[in-house]
Amino acid sequence: MSTLTFALVLVVGLLLVLVAGLVLAGLAYVTYRHPRLEKPLGIAGSFAGVLVAVVVGLVAIVALTT
């Protein structure tokens, strides 16, 4: 894998983590302000689990292509 491709994968991964963090914070805020929607930690934990799965998949793809 070239250096440019590797740098591009790292930038995309960083943007994915930043956007997911913003979405996670937004979900936690909305569920805190409107508790009848769902328990805040339940939704935040579910989203965090999906985020971890996506990041692990991205790392696996990078590891397999190098």
C-alpha angles and dihedrals in degrees: 000000000000123000092246092054092047091050090049091052090050092050092048090049091050092049090048091054093046094049091045090051091053091049091048091052091047092051092049091050095048094048091046092053093044106034094175090070094067140306108290097227092047094057093039091050092049092050091046089053091053090047092053090049092052093048092048089050091050091050090048092052091050091047093050095048096051 
